[in-house]
Amino acid sequence: MSSEDNKQVVRRFYDEVMGAGRVEVLDEVMVEDFIDHGEALFGSPRGRETLRQSIGAVHGILPGLYVSLHEIIAEGDLVGVRGTMRCRHGGNFLGVAGTGHELSWEGIAIFRLAAGRIAERWFNSDSISIFRQLGLAPSGAAAVSELG
């Protein structure tokens, strides 16, 4: 598959699966034994079915989830993205009851594709901004004053 084809698979993942919650599309865009190399807040699910369940749960507590991709680059079997995730805080998330407020955070990811399907993902997001928006961590200025 070409780099452009691989980019289209990753776009489908974000638009149809993450954004629209159509987890059945995972069968088309992801290998069954998918490996996720996540970060502390969102974890590292193993396997397409585990990710399917996680995305379903996320859409239940963070409705309206949408990812705006700012950049998408590809070389060979790798696709890199940088984007912003937005959603409503509708249910209990990180121990905080739903507020109805919008949450947003930045993130980056690198995907490895095999035979036109996502096989692995490495990602990191600005988790501290999520904690701040939920009132679980002080803002930048407050955090610096606490250190002083």
Disulfide bonds with the S-S distance in Angstrom:
none
